[in-house]
């Protein structure tokens, strides 16, 4: 059985996928290096060329379908630093920011967790719950949280999920070319359990927590008033903190908008938030 067939078999098994793929690549490293040299490519390019088509094929067939915008967040049971949780059922009635990090005891992730905690009161005010996630075991999460409190004086009050590698891959939090750790993914989930925003950051770039708060506020504003928010809202360069009226869909409503709202044109009207 060649490397491609063995990879396909591993992915279809849906069990310990990331560890098995990493192990197979390690076992086949000399074969992969020879192929890279022959094709005059980097080792990373060769690995990605092998893994990506199989992953994409399984995604299209629904075998590894990550939730997309507008999808219900999949029902999962997880172990966290606050005990077992069932998602999204336990989050009903609240907004949720679920964010993954590459690994415990790493500098960038530590700065992110401290920042999330320091902004927690702002998320609380928005009826929004924070939940972290990585493939580390729960005892590692617990020790890391203890370290942050002892060394940095910050107590992490939100739960951290200890995810299996299969779960992380199913949620799109593992990208084969970026190694076996989870990337910096963010899911903003509404009170009905629907995924409303998905953000990805590479391992080398820490997230901007105020931007995530801004996204939650903008989604809540959009839902409450049926409007859209401009770039950099509420500090947009054209209309400040005002909000955009959805474009007209017929001639009559286009004319009404010009009379009812402040407009640059019938397709670009806005009002006070």
N, C-alpha and C positions, 0 to 999 in steps of 0.2 A: 504494500500500500504506500503510495507516494505522500509527500508532505501535504499537498492540497487536500487529498482525500482524508488524511488523518485530522487535519484542521476542521474540515466539514463535519466529521464524526464527533469531534469534541464540542463544537458549537451546537449541533443538533441535540446533544445530550442535555444541555441546559443545566449542568451541574459542575460547579467549580471551574467554570469556563476560563476565566482569566488565568488562574494558576496553571491549568493544563496547557493553555496556549503558550504561556511564558516558559513552561518546562519543555514543551516540544521545540520551541525556538532555540532554547539553550542546548538541547540535545542535537539539534540540526545546525548549529552555528557554523561548523566548518563547511557544510554543504552550501549554506547561505552566503558565506564569505566568497566561496569559489564562484558562485553564480554572480555575485556583485562584481567581482573582478572581471569575469568574462563579459558581462554586459556593461562594464564601465559605469557602474552606479554605486551609490552609497549603500551600506548595509541596511540603513533605515528605509531607503526607497524600495529595496527588494522585499523587505518584510511587509511593508505597507501594500505593495502590489499583490502579494499573496493573500494577505488577510482581508483587505478591504472588499474585494468582489464577493467573498464568502459571507462577510457580515452584511453587505448590502442585499445579497440574494435572500438571506434569512429575514432581514427586515421587511422586504417586499412581500415575503410569504407569510408575514405575521408571526414569525418565530422569535423575533427579537425586537418587536415594535415598541419603541420608546414613546411616551405620551407626547402629543403635539399640542400646539395652541388650540384651545377649544375642546380638548379631550378631557374626559373624566380622569383624574389621577387614579392609577391602578390600586385596587384594594390589596394591602400588604400587612403582614404582621411582623413587627420588628422588635429587637431588644435595644433598649436605650439606657443611658445613664440614670434615667428616672423610672426604669422598669419597662415591662413590655407595653407596646402601643399597637393599636390597629388603625392604620391610615387608609383612606382619609376620614373614616367614620368618627374617630375621636376629635376631629378638628371641625366638625359641622358647626356652622354658625360663626366661625372665625375665619379671617384671612390667615394664610400661612406662608412664611418664607422658609422653604426647605433648601438648604445649601450644602453642597459637598466640598470637602477639602482633600488635598492629596494625601496628607498623613499627619498624625499627631507628632508633637515634639519637633516641629519644623518652624523656622522663623517667620515666614510670610503668613502661614496659617495661624500662628500665635497672635500676630498683629491683627488679623481679621477677627479672630474670636474676641479679643479685647475690645475691638471697635464695635462689633455687634452688641456686646454686653453694655458698653457705654451708651449706645443708642437704644437700648431695650425699652426705656420709658417712652420713647417716641413711637416704637412699634406697638407698645401696649395701648397708647392713646389712639392708635388706628385700629384697635381690635385685631391685632396681627400677632400671631405666634411664631417664634423662631425655633427652628429645628436644624441641628447640624448633622452631618453624615460623612463617614469614611469607611474604608474596608478594615480599619484597625479593630481589634477586639475590644469589647466593652471595658475590660480592666485597664487597657491602655488609655482609653478616653478618661476613665476615672482618675488615673494617676496624673495625666496631663492637666486635667482641671485642677487637681490638688496643687500641682507645680505652679500653675498660673496664679492661683490664690496666694500661695506662699511666697513666690518670688516677685510677683508683679502687683500684688494687693488687689486683684480683681477676681470676684467670685462669679463664675459662669453659672447663670441661673436657668438656662434653657437646656433641653435634652439633646443628647448627641446619639445618633443611631449607629449601631455597629452592624454594618451591611455585609451581606455575603457578596462575593465578586459577581455572582450571577445577577443578583438584584441590581447592583451598580451598573452592570452592562445593560440590563433591560431598561434602566432609566436613562441610558445614554450618557452616563457619567464616566465611562471608561472609553478612551479613544486609543486603539491599538498602537498607533505611532507615537503616543505620549507615554508609553510604559503601562505598568499594571496598576498604578494608583488612580484614584478618581481625579478628574479634572475639577476646576473650580466652577461647578454648575450652580445655577440658582433657578428654582421653580417658585413662582408666585401663584398660589392656589386660592381661589375665592371661597366664600362660605358654603357654596354648593359642591365643592370638591372639584371644580373645573380649573384646568391649567390656563392661566391668563398671560403669563410672561415666562420666557425661558432665556437665560443669559449664560454664556460660556466665557470663561477666562482661562488663559494658559497658566501652567504652574508657576511661571516666573513673574506674573503680574497679580498683585493683590487687588481685591475688589474695592470699589468706592461705595461705602455703606450709605451715605446720604443719597446717592443715586437710586439705590434700591428703595429707600423710604419715599423718594420722589415718585418712583414708579407705582408704589402702592397707593399713594395719595391721588395720582392721576387716574388710576383705574377706578378708585372709589368715586372720584368726581365725575368721571365718564358715566359710570353706572347710575349715579344719583340724578344727573341732569341730562343724560342723553347727548353729551357733547364730546368733542375731542380736545386734547390739549396740545399746544404748539411746542416747538423745540425749546428746551431749557425752561419750560414752564415750572414755576410761575415768574420767571425772569426772562421772558422772550424779548428779543431785540426789536420786534415789530409791534407787538400788542401787549407787552408786559405780562400781567397776571390774568389777562382776559382769556376766555375759552372760545373755541371755534364751533360754529353751528354746522352740522352735517350738510353737505351740498344738496341743493334742490334736485329733484328727480323729474320735474315737469316744468313747463313754462310758467304756469300760474304761481306755483310756489317759489319759483325763481324771482318773480316780480314782487311777491309778498316779502321775501327776505330783504330786498333792497329797501323796502319801506319800513320794515320792522327793526332791522339791526344796522349796526355800523358795518360797512362793507368796502372792500377794495374793488370787488366785482360781485356778481350774484353767486359765484362759486366759492367766494372767500369772505364770509361774514363772521362776525364775532360779537361777543357780549361780555358784560362783567361776570366774573365767577360767582 
